[in-house]
Amino acid sequence: MDGAEAVIPEAVIPEAEVTAELTADARAALAARVEAVVRATPGVRNVYRSGSLISNLLRAGAAALGTGGEGGPIVSVASGADGIAVEASLGLDVHSHASAVLHSAYAAIDTLLRAEGLVRESITLTVVYVQSREAA
């Protein structure tokens, strides 16, 4: 790590802006677009399925039993009255500066949401693994 902290400014959302609930299909499509911009961020080597260990184990067990699929979005997108909440788990290159990569990925997601006219409630990014170039 580089020791620097990423300073991420919070946007001021006008009182009149409201994000409507997204359908499951719209959330899945948005999650795919978010995943694409995150993967395009320099320093990101991979994107992993978001969620707790328990929820991931339950999802894998359901898929093994044939009752659930692994084909769903890797990035978590939720919509509510306060806006869109995004959660993603990133694998970074060992030579990248985590704070800089997280800041860039955050900005890319925020830019995408704004371009689509969506209000951001939160963006949660977690570094789950740092891969060397040789391991990829």
C-alpha positions as CSV (number, residue, x, y, z in Angstrom):
1,M,0.0,0.0,0.0
2,D,1.1,3.5,-0.6
3,G,0.0,4.9,2.7
4,A,-2.1,7.6,1.1
5,E,-5.8,7.9,1.9
6,A,-8.2,8.5,-0.9
7,V,-10.3,11.6,-0.3
8,I,-13.6,11.0,-2.0
9,P,-15.9,14.1,-2.1
10,E,-19.6,13.5,-1.4
11,A,-21.9,14.9,-4.0
12,V,-24.6,17.3,-3.0
13,I,-27.9,15.9,-4.2
14,P,-30.7,18.4,-4.8
15,E,-33.8,17.8,-2.7
16,A,-36.0,17.4,-5.9
17,E,-33.9,14.5,-7.3
18,V,-35.4,11.1,-6.5
19,T,-34.4,7.7,-7.8
20,A,-37.2,5.3,-8.6
21,E,-37.0,1.7,-7.7
22,L,-35.4,-0.3,-10.5
23,T,-36.8,-3.6,-11.7
24,A,-34.7,-6.8,-11.3
25,D,-33.8,-6.6,-15.0
26,A,-32.8,-3.0,-14.8
27,R,-30.6,-3.7,-11.7
28,A,-28.9,-6.6,-13.4
29,A,-28.2,-4.5,-16.5
30,L,-26.9,-1.6,-14.4
31,A,-24.7,-4.1,-12.4
32,A,-23.2,-5.3,-15.7
33,R,-22.4,-1.7,-16.8
34,V,-20.9,-1.0,-13.4
35,E,-18.8,-4.2,-13.6
36,A,-17.5,-3.1,-17.0
37,V,-16.4,0.3,-15.8
38,V,-14.7,-1.2,-12.7
39,R,-12.9,-3.8,-14.9
40,A,-11.7,-1.0,-17.1
41,T,-10.1,0.9,-14.2
42,P,-6.3,0.7,-14.3
43,G,-5.0,-1.5,-11.5
44,V,-8.1,-3.7,-11.3
45,R,-7.2,-7.3,-12.1
46,N,-10.5,-9.0,-11.3
47,V,-14.0,-8.4,-9.9
48,Y,-15.4,-10.9,-7.4
49,R,-18.9,-11.6,-6.4
50,S,-20.0,-9.2,-3.6
51,G,-21.6,-10.4,-0.4
52,S,-20.7,-12.1,2.8
53,L,-19.0,-15.5,3.0
54,I,-22.2,-17.0,4.2
55,S,-24.3,-15.6,1.3
56,N,-21.7,-16.7,-1.2
57,L,-21.6,-20.2,0.3
58,L,-25.4,-20.4,0.2
59,R,-25.4,-19.3,-3.4
60,A,-22.8,-21.9,-4.4
61,G,-24.7,-24.6,-2.5
62,A,-28.0,-23.6,-4.3
63,A,-26.2,-23.7,-7.7
64,A,-24.7,-27.2,-6.9
65,L,-28.2,-28.4,-6.1
66,G,-29.6,-26.9,-9.3
67,T,-31.9,-24.5,-7.5
68,G,-29.9,-21.3,-8.1
69,G,-27.6,-20.0,-10.8
70,E,-24.2,-18.4,-10.7
71,G,-25.1,-16.4,-13.8
72,G,-26.3,-13.4,-11.8
73,P,-24.4,-10.1,-11.5
74,I,-21.1,-10.1,-9.7
75,V,-21.5,-6.5,-8.6
76,S,-24.4,-5.7,-6.1
77,V,-26.8,-3.0,-7.1
78,A,-29.7,-2.0,-4.9
79,S,-32.2,0.8,-5.4
80,G,-34.4,2.6,-2.9
81,A,-35.9,5.9,-2.0
82,D,-32.4,7.3,-1.2
83,G,-30.8,6.3,-4.5
84,I,-28.6,3.5,-5.8
85,A,-26.3,1.5,-3.6
86,V,-23.4,-0.2,-5.3
87,E,-21.1,-2.8,-3.8
88,A,-18.1,-4.4,-5.5
89,S,-15.1,-6.5,-4.4
90,L,-12.0,-5.9,-6.4
91,G,-8.8,-7.9,-7.0
92,L,-5.9,-5.4,-7.5
93,D,-2.6,-5.7,-9.2
94,V,0.2,-6.1,-6.6
95,H,2.0,-3.1,-8.1
96,S,-0.9,-0.7,-8.0
97,H,-1.7,1.8,-5.2
98,A,-4.9,0.6,-3.6
99,S,-6.1,4.1,-2.6
100,A,-5.6,5.4,-6.1
101,V,-7.3,2.4,-7.7
102,L,-10.3,2.6,-5.3
103,H,-10.6,6.3,-5.9
104,S,-10.6,5.8,-9.7
105,A,-13.1,3.0,-9.6
106,Y,-15.4,5.0,-7.3
107,A,-15.2,8.0,-9.7
108,A,-16.0,5.8,-12.7
109,I,-19.0,4.3,-11.0
110,D,-20.2,7.7,-9.8
111,T,-19.8,9.1,-13.3
112,L,-21.8,6.2,-14.8
113,L,-24.7,6.7,-12.3
114,R,-24.8,10.5,-13.0
115,A,-24.7,9.9,-16.8
116,E,-27.7,7.6,-16.4
117,G,-29.5,10.2,-14.3
118,L,-29.4,8.0,-11.1
119,V,-28.8,9.3,-7.6
120,R,-26.0,7.7,-5.6
121,E,-26.8,6.5,-2.1
122,S,-23.6,4.7,-1.6
123,I,-20.6,3.1,-3.3
124,T,-18.8,0.4,-1.3
125,L,-15.6,-1.0,-2.8
126,T,-13.5,-3.6,-1.0
127,V,-10.1,-5.0,-1.9
128,V,-10.4,-8.7,-1.5
129,Y,-7.2,-9.9,-3.2
130,V,-4.0,-8.5,-4.6
131,Q,-2.8,-10.5,-7.5
132,S,0.7,-10.5,-9.0
133,R,1.0,-10.2,-12.7
134,E,2.5,-13.7,-12.9
135,A,-0.6,-15.3,-11.1
136,A,-3.1,-13.9,-13.7
